[in-house]
Amino acid sequence: MREIKFRVWDKRDKKFWHFEPEDIMCTYIVDDLYMTHQGEERPQNWHWEQYTGLKDKNGVEIYEGDYIELRSGLHVCRWDDITAGFVFEFPNRTGAVYVRGVDECEVIGNIHEEEK
């Protein structure tokens, strides 16, 4: 079974926070999901990303929003609602690679800290 973990990009503080599921309380209000950590609610400042359960060739955990280098070029890891799974998309064009061959890929950044 895949390990469930999250990281949060704090838009205000410009840094990542890493959370285990037991540290997070979720509340649904209307159609919005508010996640809090230790009672601190900052949904407007936080961008949640889930761990894919995969690691790159160097053992680095792959999260949504990570830039991935593959033989086919640069990709960004995204959740795909149609396939209900993670895919590696080309950042500036159409097309995606379903998550495979991760033993050959390398995490080289993320969408928040580096523009590709």
C-alpha positions in Angstrom: 0.0 0.0 0.0 1.2 3.5 -0.9 2.3 5.9 1.9 0.0 8.9 2.2 1.8 12.2 2.8 1.3 15.8 1.8 3.4 18.9 1.4 2.0 22.4 1.4 3.4 25.4 -0.5 2.9 28.4 1.7 2.4 31.2 -0.7 2.8 33.9 2.0 6.1 32.5 3.5 7.4 31.0 0.2 8.3 27.6 1.7 7.1 24.0 1.9 5.6 22.4 5.0 5.4 18.6 5.1 2.6 16.8 6.9 1.6 13.3 7.8 -2.1 12.4 7.5 -2.6 12.3 11.2 -1.5 15.9 11.5 -4.2 17.2 9.2 -7.8 17.9 9.9 -10.1 18.3 6.9 -13.4 20.2 6.9 -15.7 20.6 4.0 -17.5 23.9 3.8 -19.9 24.3 0.8 -17.7 23.0 -2.0 -14.4 24.0 -0.7 -11.9 21.8 1.2 -10.2 23.5 4.2 -7.3 21.6 5.6 -5.8 22.8 8.8 -2.7 21.9 10.8 -2.7 22.3 14.6 -5.7 24.6 14.4 -4.0 27.1 12.0 -6.3 27.5 9.0 -4.7 29.2 6.0 -6.5 27.8 2.9 -6.0 31.0 0.9 -2.2 30.9 1.4 -1.6 27.1 1.1 -1.4 25.0 -2.0 -1.7 21.3 -1.1 0.3 18.6 -3.0 0.2 14.8 -2.5 3.1 12.4 -2.4 2.8 10.0 -5.4 4.3 7.1 -3.5 7.1 7.1 -6.0 10.8 8.0 -5.8 13.2 9.1 -8.5 16.5 7.4 -9.4 18.2 9.2 -6.5 15.5 8.2 -3.9 13.9 11.6 -3.9 10.1 11.5 -3.2 7.9 12.7 -6.1 5.1 15.0 -5.3 2.4 16.8 -7.4 4.0 19.9 -8.9 7.5 18.5 -9.1 9.5 19.0 -12.3 10.7 15.6 -13.6 13.5 15.0 -16.1 12.9 11.9 -18.3 14.4 10.7 -21.6 11.5 12.3 -23.3 12.3 15.7 -21.8 11.0 17.9 -18.9 7.7 17.1 -17.3 5.6 18.2 -14.4 3.8 15.7 -12.1 0.1 16.3 -12.0 -3.1 14.5 -10.8 -5.3 13.5 -13.8 -9.0 13.3 -12.9 -9.8 11.3 -16.1 -7.4 8.4 -15.4 -7.6 8.9 -11.6 -3.8 8.8 -11.3 -0.6 10.8 -11.5 0.8 11.7 -14.9 4.0 13.5 -16.0 2.8 16.3 -18.3 4.9 18.4 -20.6 4.9 21.9 -18.9 4.3 24.1 -22.0 2.6 21.8 -24.5 -0.1 19.1 -24.7 0.6 15.5 -23.9 1.4 13.5 -20.9 3.3 10.4 -20.0 1.6 8.0 -17.6 3.8 7.5 -14.5 6.2 4.8 -15.4 10.0 4.5 -15.7 10.5 6.4 -12.5 13.7 4.4 -11.9 15.2 6.5 -14.7 13.7 9.9 -13.8 15.1 12.7 -11.7 13.3 15.4 -9.7 14.9 18.7 -10.7 12.6 21.2 -9.0 9.0 22.2 -8.6 6.4 24.6 -9.9 6.7 27.0 -6.9 10.4 27.6 -6.6 11.5 27.4 -10.2 9.9 28.5 -13.5 10.5 26.1 -16.4 
